[in-house]
């Protein structure tokens, strides 16, 4: 077997790459990652230099991982700014660094892709060891593998990577068949509140429509980009990672994975959310609104999506990072994992000590949220 670094996905056959992805996270697919590169969202000028690590056997692509050299820590959602500041105080150059992740996407999924006939554990060992070697040979500070799967975390831990645990709020269907079943899972106070939020939005004359896959009109991509940008422009800390070209490329090459929830008033688009579907999982990504209406956000982003999940037999809905208000609507805290290798022994020791304390704190927070779930105990899905 032979390892090669590729400075983009353009030179890799889409079908060959997607054969490695299989049923894994949609964000590892060629259409998503290559569109980010082709649109210029991921490029040296934005601080993301593609250096995808690939594994070949007799001229056949058998494994790989999306790899980037980063000159900052933006767009990762596993925040290491404190580590960079500590490194600066110790006069350790923290940037550039290596990152294995999906840019701008805090969704757990496979990070080390392999052909079905290759043992996954061996691929993690080969690629993980290669990442450490690349880091050392190029004088880079560290390697970060964000939002990876449990078996990948275990394999990297054996190679000397340290584990960082976080959490996100996710909706898991314990067996509900309808929205009424979902409502019945709540205690009375929350059930009444959700009904009121839905009723009040309907009274304002707002209709929410689902546009999925090939049924998405081409002319809808432009307003969806404007909705995404509207949220960025409203936030003091907002950062625009995506451009209109990216939305257009997805419409051309990746429409089958997309699902838009669009709110209209008197036929005019006033809000929408951009989600991705693969198999029995729905991923919430971007939200925006041109008009500020009470309860609009909750209805478009959560209730309409949950109703769609129930109709389509989707069992998990991951709406993205942040937002404890999701907890009040039946989204419970679920752990996420990332793995980190730091080349400097002093920095590595400090980070290892910090992460040990952080993991205990995160476990306590997950337990706290679990004890205060908005769902009745008998309606909660089993923990994982």
N, C-alpha and C positions, 0 to 999 in steps of 0.2 A: 504493500500500500504506500501511497505517496501523498504528502500534504502540499497544498498550493494555496497561496493568498491571492484573491481576485479583488481588483479595485472597483467592483460593481457587478451587478447581476446581468448586465447587458450581454456579456459573453457566455452566459450559461443558458442552455435551452430551457424555456419555461416548463415544459412537460417533465423534463428530467428532474428539475429542482422540486416541482410539486409532487413528484412521485416519492421524494424523501419526506415531504410534509404529511402526505396521507390524510388521516383523520385528525391530525394535530391542529393547533391553533390556526385560525384563518390568517392571522397577521404574519405568519411565517411564509405565506404563499408568495410566489413570484410577483403576482399582480399587484399586491400591496407594497412590498418592499421596492420593486423596480419603479413603481409609479412615484414613490417618494424621491427616488434618485433622478428620474427623468424630469420631474417637475422642479428640481433644484431645491427642494425642501431639505434633502440630505445631500450635503456637498461640503468640500473643504471651506467654502465661503461662509457656511452656517455653523462651522465647528464640528461637522460630522464627516469624517473621511472614511468611506467604505473600504474595508480590508477583509472581506469575507473569507473565512477559513474553510477550505474544502478538502475532502478526503477522496482519493481516487484509487481504483484497483483495476489495473490493466486498461486504462483509458476510460473506465466507467466511473461516474460520480456515485459514490456510495455513502457519503456523509458530508456534513458541513454545519456551520453556524454563522448567523449574521453578526459580523464583527466590525467595530468602528473604532477609529482613533479619535478621541474627544479632546478638545481644547478648553472645555468648560463642563459644567454639570447640569446644564439646562435640558429640560425635556426628558428626564429619566424617571422621575417620580419615586426614586429611592434616594433620599437626600443625603449627600455626603459633603455638603458645603463646610460643615464643622471640621471634617477631616482635612479638607484642603486648607482651612485656616490654621489648624494645628500644625500641618506640614510646613506652612509658610513661617510660622513662629520658630520652628526647628530648622529653618533654612533647607527644607527638603522640597524639591520641585515636584508638585503634585500633578501638573499638567505638562505634557499630554498623558493620557491614560487610555487603557483598552476597555471597551464595553461590548458585552454580548447581550443584546436586547433588541426589542422592536422600538424604533424611535417614536417618542411622544405617546407611547401606548402602555399604560399600567395594567396590563392584563396577563395573568399567569398562563403559561403554555410551554411547550417544548422549546428548548434553546439549542439542543444538539440533535440534529436531524440525521437519520440513518435509513438506509434501504431496509425493507422488511427482513431480508436474509442476513443482516448484520446485527450481532448482539448489542443492544443499547448500552449496556454497561461498558463494553470494550470501547465503544465510540466516545463515551464520556471520558474514559481514561486517556485515550489517544489525543482527543482534541483538547482536553483540559491540560494535559502535560505540554502540548504544543503552545497553548496560550501562555503558560508560565515561561517557556523558553523564548517566545517572541518578546515578552515583556523584558526579560533579562538582556537579550541580545540587542535590543533597541533602546535600552536605557529608560524605559517607561516606569512610571511609579507603581502601577497597579493594574489588576484585571478585575472587572466587575461583571457578574452574571445575574441579571435582574429578572425577577418574577419567573423563576425556573420551577420545574416539577420536582417532587420529593426525591425520586430516584436519582435525578441529576444532582440535587443538593448533596445527597449522601455520597455519590461518587466523587464530587469535587472536595468534599470535606476530607476524604481519604487522601487527597492530593495536597492538603495543607490550606485549602480555602477556609475562611471563617463564615459562619452562618449569621444572617441577619433576618429577623422575623418581623413582619408587619401585619396589618390586617386591612381588609376591605369589607364593605357591607354588600352582601349578595342575597338574592332571592332564590330560594330552593323550593320547588313544588313537592310537598309531601304526599301528593295524591289527589289534589283538588281537580275537579272537572270543569268548574265554572267560576265566574267572578263572585257569585253568591257564596260558593264554597270558601273562596279566599276571604271574603268578608266575615264569614262565620268563624274563621280562625282567630279573630281578634276579640279582645275584651270589649264590653259594651261601649265604653267611652270612645275608644279609637274607631270602632265600627261606625258609630254615629257621626264622628268627625269626617271620615272618608266619604260617607254618603253625602254629607253636606257640601264637601269640597267639589264633588262631582256635580251635584245638583246646581250649585251656584254658578259654575262655569257654563253649564248648559243654558241657564237662565240669561246669560250674557250673549247668547246667540252664537256660541263657538262650536264648530264641528271639527272633529279630529278624524283624519283619514290615514289609513296605512297604505303605503306604496312600497311594494317589495319586488326585488329581482327585476325580471324583464318588464314588469308592469310599471316601473318607474319612468315617467315621461322625461325625455332628454332635457326639456326646458326647465325641469325642477332643480337641476344641479346648480344653476346660477343663484337662485334665491337661497338654496341650502348653504352655499358658500357665504353669502351675505349674512345669513343668520349666525353662522359660526363666527364670523368676524365681528358681528354686533356684540357678542358676549366678550370677546377679547377687548374691544374698544371701551366697554363699560367698566372693566376691572383695572384698578390702579396697578396691580401686579401682573396683569394679563400679558401674555407673549404670543404673538402670531407665529406659529410654527409652519402652518400650511398656507398654500396659495390657491388661486382659482384654477391654475393648470393642473394641480393634483386632483381636484374634484372632477375636472373634465376627463382626466385619464382614467379615473375609477369608473366614470360613466361609460367609457369606451371598452375597458378591459376587465372590469371587476364588478359589474352591475349585479351579477347573480348572487353576490354575498350581501348586498346592501338592503336595508329596510329603513324607510323614512316615515316618521310619524309627523304629520303636518296638520297644524291647526289653522282653520280658516274662519273668517267672519265676513258675512255677506260676500262670499266667494273670494275674498282677498287673503293671501297667506300672511298670518301674523306671528307664527311661531313654528318651530319644528325641532325634531331631534334626529340625529344621524346615528343609526345603529348598524351592527354587523351580525349576521346570523350564519352559523355553521352547525349542522347536526341539531342537537337538542340544546344548544346554548345560544343566548342572545347577549350581545355585548353593546352596552351604551357607550357612545363616544362624545358627540358634540351636541350642544343645545344652544338655541338662540331665540330671541323674541324681538319683534319690531314694536309691539304694543305691550304695555305692562298691565296685565289683568290679574286680579286676585285668583289664586289657585291654578293659574295657567301652567306654571312649571310642573307642579305635582301631577296634574292630569296628563300632560303630554309626555313627560319623561318616565312616569311610573305607572299610573293606572292604565293608560292606553297600552303600554308595553306589556304589563302583566296580563291584561285581557287578551292580547295577541298571543302571548306565550301559552295561555290556557287553551285557546282555540287551536293552536298549532301543535300542541303536545311538547312544547319546549319546557324542559325541566329545570333549567338554571338561567338566571338573568344576572349578569354582572354589569352594573351601571357605571363602574369606574371608581376612581379614587375619591376620598373625602365625602363630606356631607352626612353628618350624624342624623339629620332629619330623615334620612332613608330608614334608619332604625325604627322610627315611629310608624313606618308603613310596611313592616314585615320583612325588612332586610336585616339579617343578623351578621355579626362579625365573623369573618373567616380568615384564617391565617394565610399570609403570603411569605415566600422565601426568596432571598437573594444570597449570592455567595461572592466572597471578596478575597482577593489575594493581594497583599501589599509587600513590595520588594524590600523596603527598608525595615530592618528588624525593630528599630525603635518605634516607628509609626505602627507597625504590625502589632506590637505588644500593647500599645495604647488602645488601638481599635479593638483588639480582642477583649481587653478588660471592659471597655465600654459596652460592647455588644452583649457580653454576659449579663450585665446589669439591665440593658435595654430589653433583652429577651424576657427576663422575669417581669419587667414592668408591662410589656405587651401582653404576656400571658394573663396578668392580673386584669388588664383592660378588657380583653376578650371575655374573660370570666364575668366581669362586671356587666358587660352588655348582655351576655347570655342570661344572667339572672334577672335582667330587666327587659327582656324581650317583649315587644308589643303583642306577640302572639300568645295565645293560651298554650299551656305546656303540652297538651295533647296534640296541638296543631303544628308543633315545631318539627322540622326535619332532623334526622340524626346528625350529630356532629361528625366531622371528618378530620 
